[in-house]
């Protein structure tokens, strides 16, 4: 068995995993930022 293919497969899986974690972290940070910097009317519940 050629170990180069195993290395490539694990490298691709690692990249996909890091992209997934980064996406979730970015989404969470964007949500927190939007809630903290929402206009004052939204905090008071006025539409």
C-alpha positions as CSV (number, residue, x, y, z in Angstrom):
1,X,0.0,0.0,0.0
2,X,1.3,3.4,-1.0
3,X,1.6,5.6,2.2
4,X,1.5,8.7,0.1
5,X,-2.2,8.3,-0.5
6,X,-2.8,7.8,3.2
7,X,-0.9,11.0,4.0
8,X,-2.9,12.9,1.3
9,X,-6.2,11.6,2.7
10,X,-5.3,12.5,6.3
11,X,-4.1,16.0,5.1
12,X,-7.3,16.6,3.2
13,X,-9.4,15.5,6.2
14,X,-7.4,17.8,8.5
15,X,-8.0,20.7,6.1
16,X,-11.8,20.0,6.0
17,X,-11.8,19.8,9.8
18,X,-10.0,23.1,10.2
19,X,-12.3,24.8,7.8
20,X,-15.4,23.5,9.7
21,X,-14.0,24.7,13.0
22,X,-13.1,28.1,11.5
23,X,-16.6,28.5,10.0
24,X,-18.3,27.8,13.3
25,X,-16.0,30.1,15.2
26,X,-16.6,32.9,12.6
27,X,-20.4,32.4,12.7
28,X,-20.4,32.5,16.5
29,X,-18.3,35.7,16.6
30,X,-20.4,37.4,13.9
31,X,-23.6,36.6,15.9
32,X,-22.1,38.0,19.1
33,X,-20.9,41.1,17.3
34,X,-24.3,41.7,15.7
35,X,-26.1,41.3,19.1
36,X,-23.7,43.7,20.9
37,X,-23.8,46.3,18.1
38,X,-27.5,46.2,17.3
39,X,-29.3,49.6,17.2
40,X,-30.8,50.7,20.5
41,X,-34.3,50.2,19.2
42,X,-33.8,46.5,18.7
43,X,-32.6,46.2,22.3
44,X,-35.8,47.8,23.5
45,X,-38.0,45.5,21.5
46,X,-39.4,48.3,19.3
47,X,-40.0,47.4,15.6
